[in-house]
Structure formats: structure tokens, C-alpha cells
Amino acid sequence: MVRLKTKESEKLFRAASKVIPGGVNSPVRAFRSVGGTPLFIAKAKGATVTDVDGNTFIDYVSSWGPMILGHAHPKVVSAIRGAAGRGTSYGAPTEGEIRLATLIRNAFPSMEKVRLVSSGTEAAMSVVRLARGYTGRDMIVKFEGCYHGHADSMLVKAGSGALTFGQPDSPGVPKDLARHTLTATFNDAGSVRRLFQRNPGRIAAVIVEPVPGNMGVVPPEPGFLEELRKLTRREKALLIFDEVISGFRVAFGGAQELFGIEPDLTVLGKIIGGGLPVGAFGGKREVMDALSPVGPVYQAGTLSGNPLAVAAGIACLTELGRRGTYRKLGDKADYLAEGLHGVFRKSGVPTWTNRVGSMWTTFFQKGPVIDYATAKRSDTGAYARYFHGLLSRGIYIAPSQFEAGFMSLAHTRRDLDRTIAAAREVLREVSG
Ligand SMILES: *Cc1c(COP(=O)(O)O)cnc(C)c1O
């Protein structure tokens, strides 16, 4: 057993726990589901992060998705430096916002108009208000295990941290509000059809992660998203794709490009900020123009379209727009997936891997994993042992079974070979 030096992280974690609830500013960062002390990160570069004890790890957490170019990419860093020198916020419009909105619209033609906000949560919360305001209906359909940020209406049977901690319904969310959020089963269009039948003319929108990453990665089965498009159109409800993870990840134009489906509204975040706090939502002109100041649906933000975040986003999307980016990412992910597949097969440890392009999850169970209920069958104890085994060998994956791994353009063949070799050693321990 390799032992990791974590003295400095432990010291900081004790200090943090005195002033910050649980010592972390987002629950997914705590090591609650795998045990141990979260690592305090001192710096990151390319495909690696380095903690305060001086350990360097090959990073597949990728700040939970945004760092698709790798950490501290020179173009992004220089864009942020340049913007900072010109002032960090004005509370007035800037040219950069037009450039970022245009980059987004060119990649996502369904987003005829775009509004920038400061997080994925804020974007999802705003898009739900817009859908309700535009349709004049109160009910929203979401899927069990899908996460759309932590706004009240969306914190019902959510994935990610809420799933990890087994408290999908949070205290503090009024029952009167939560009852307007209906939950369906992912990959089961029949479950959505039944909700429409029971609530005729009352459902404003169906919101879905077209490639869920927050119950672990679960690919949509052929025909499922098409069926959602047909149902919502027939019922005059809006179809909302939450592409906060999948946008600019599974393809430049996200899952809607990959599967050829046009939602009415789209939510973005993570990658579009190049590692700075950003979210965006957009869609049909007619729907978006229901937003204030044109229309009656109120939405605002002091730091929305922040010049630093916008500069980082423009630099990131411009780099991603280069020819061959997604083929390169896909090739790296293929290579790692094939290597790991061989290791898992030989180990005899039951695993099931779901992958869409450069995002994936290996579930510790026989599979198949097609929805929340099947994801929950995983052996989280085996995952915790796998996690710690990899960590002690310099490989950093998500500290929870129900999250995704992310490939970046900075990962080298050597990084991937090291990861496969480490997994081989660890699985001997996990199975033994
Ligand atoms: C991360 C995430 C969000 C929330 O974004 P934040 O920036 O963390 O508020 C919303 N939807 C999905 C699908 C996400 O993965």
C-alpha cells in the first residue's frame, strides 16, 4: 500500500472546518463518500494539480468539467491578465459580451439569443422562471438523478452532491414549491408521457441533461431525446437542455449537435467560462424576448457578463473551435477507455463503464446503468477503495461514484499510460 503525505492538507482542513461549514465551499469537494481529508490544492498546470503537501496528480476531475484545455492554459491566462488590467467590473455592457454570445450562438444555432449569468445554478433557475413566465404554466418535469443546480425548484431528486449524500430533497425547499416539480425516469419516455396525461395543459417545460453526468455518466438511449422533443412539441411545453456539462464537451455544439435535436432553451456553464464563474441560457428569440427589459420576466445580475469571465470564455471557446479538437479529445478518451477496459476485465472486479466522448463513469457493478435506479446499485465501498488506491499513486478522480471523469487536451499519452498502470495495481488490491 502506497501512503500519501497529507499533513498540510489535514492542517488546512481543520482550520477550514472552523470557519467554513464542512471545510468546503461546495459539498462535492468533501471526501464524505470515500472517506479521508480533501486535498487542498496549491496550483495546477496542464493535466496536473499539485496539493499543499507537494503531491502532484494527473487530474480527471477537471474542476468538474470546465478545464477542457487543461489548467492555466497560456491563452486563457493571458486573456484574464489583459482584462484585469482594464478593470474587473463596470456594471455596464461591454463588447466582449457580444463576442462570447456570438461564439455560443454559432456553436448552438438553437440559441438565437443568449443571456450571460454567473453560474450554472443561476442559469437553470432563470431558465425555469422564463419557461413558466412564457407559457403561463407552473409545472416543470425533471429526471431523477439529473442535477440542474441548487435552486429551490430544481432540488428535487437531484444528482451530484445531493445524490452522494442521499438527501435529494433538501430542508428549506418549501413543499408548496417542490410539488410543482414532477420527476420522471431517464431513458423512459413513457414516464414523461404519463406526467403529461395526468397534468394536461399544466406543464411549462421538460428539463433534461441530454447526457447526464450527475448520477455518473448515463448516455441517452436511441430515440429517447427524440421522443421528448415530440412530446413537448405536441403538448406545447418547452424542451430545455441543461448542457452545463455536455456543452462544448461531447461536441463543440454539445449534445444537441451530437444527437441532432433542437431544444427550445439551453443552459450552459462550466466550459464557457474557461475556469471563471459563468453561466448562460438562451433559445428561441421569441421566448428569450419575454425576459426583462424587453418582456415581463425579471432576471438580473450585478456581475453578469463579468469582463474577466467573458475574456476567459472567449479565449477558451476560440481554442476549442480549432479544427480537430474533438477528434483529439476523443482519441485520448478512446485510448484510456480501452486500456482501462482490459485492466477491469482481467481483474475480475465487476464494473460497467458508460462514456460519451471525453466524459465517462466506471460504475462498480455488473451493469447496465441506464438511469438513477440502476446507477444506485453500484458498490460505493469498492469505488472508495479504487479512489484511494489511485490517489495514492498520483491519479485524481472524483471523490464520488456518481460523478464523471473528464479528459482534457493537455493529457499526454504518458499520463494515460500511468493511469492504466496505476489502475492495474489498485484493482489487484480491490479484488484481493
Ligand atoms: C454543474 C452543473 C450545474 C450547476 O452549475 P454551477 O455553476 O455549479 O452552479 C447545473 N447543471 C448541470 C448539468 C451541472 O453539471
The ligand as an ORCA input file, in Angstrom:
! r2SCAN-3c Opt
* xyz 0 1
  C     -22.637     21.907    -12.541
  C     -23.999     21.834    -13.082
  C     -24.968     22.825    -12.834
  C     -24.727     23.933    -11.847
  O     -23.697     24.774    -12.233
  P     -22.935     25.625    -11.086
  O     -22.034     26.519    -11.872
  O     -22.243     24.628    -10.221
  O     -23.974     26.380    -10.337
  C     -26.180     22.753    -13.482
  N     -26.461     21.761    -14.329
  C     -25.577     20.780    -14.587
  C     -25.930     19.719    -15.573
  C     -24.326     20.769    -13.953
  O     -23.481     19.763    -14.163
*
